[in-house]
């Protein structure tokens, strides 16, 4: 048998074997699934919000630098432009700031080794010929890369490109995930405890009734339980005791009737044998025993039509 199917069969058997287990497991599983779905939705929402915030921060920084660098680009003052760019180097999560000409030449950068280079990679090429619109160049779990145009009046004179790390965002998301996991485990533990106690209370009455029914069937004296409960188990208990009382009364009447019948058979002077449907002897009186020359023990249980007489 397939191991997974074997495991599922074993779990189903364990689950279906006990009502108490069914109640506890079903309730716990339902709560667990609800918590997990709610947690995933909340985590996805937080992830989207924080990723959007990091993207907006990158655009805000790029826009601020584009405004501050306009005059330096017009004056072709690379030193002043570099001071503006380096002023943003202390911003948390900022990975780089690059000021580009319309042709893709690096005019200033937080990474000075790039100054004077011409960016010709595929992503940078997207800026060539693009005008007037903010550009989202890279958007991954680890990094967002944005570009904002620099305008002098209505004329575009360059681009500010900002790379923004999502390390802080991801660290926050890990903390949120850990918190959600802790809340999930706490709620699951509380649910298991509550469900177990509820299941124990509900099935305790059923177990009592099973014990009562078993003892009654075996003729053992039993103690009446759960009859004082106001719920369905209490109602079932009261009906069970009423049925057992009726059976006990019928047994008592039957026993008295059988005793009278037996006394009549044993005391009659005519030889008389009473046998069951299979012809085995149940009762024989003294007259029959004398006639056949057999004792009661020799006759009881024998087949009345056997050739033993």
C-alpha angles and dihedrals in degrees: 000000000000108000092230092049090047090051092048091048091050091048091048091050092049090046097048095044094075132037088205090056092046092054095045096043096042094049092045093047093049092050092045092052091047092050093046094050092046091046093050091048091049092046092049090049092050091046092052092046095049093044089051090049092051090050091050091049090053091050092046092052092046091049092049092051092046090057093045095047099048097093093044092052091049091050091045087230102158093178094055091043090052090052090054091050095046089051087071094052093094094059110116116249093011109133100180145346119205129181112206133189119233087262093056099258115145108241097174136357143173082234101061093194088073094059111116094014123123113230109219102161120127095258094048091047088064088070094056108097093005114123139190101354134101111245129214101204102170128017114173136139090266105034145025120197119192136176128206123189122240113225132195101195104310094335120097112224103174150320137271112212121194128189113203125193121221094202092112091046092050091047089052090048091052089053090049091049091050090049092049090049091051092049090047093052092045093050091044091052091048090047093050091050093047093043092048092051091046092048091046091052093047096046096039089076091048091051089051091052092048089053091048093049092047094049091046092051090051093047092246120143112254137196118236111242139177093013091119093059116110096211131083092280090057090050090049090049092052092050090048093052091047089052092047091049089052091049092047091051091049090049090051092051091046092050092051091048092048092048091052091048092048092049090051092051095046096048100045113107095222117086107259134177125188117201136180127246090274089054094249111145115251102171134012125179128221093260092056092046091051093047092051097036092232133123124238091254091052092053103039111096095011120124108256094217096049114116093246099112 
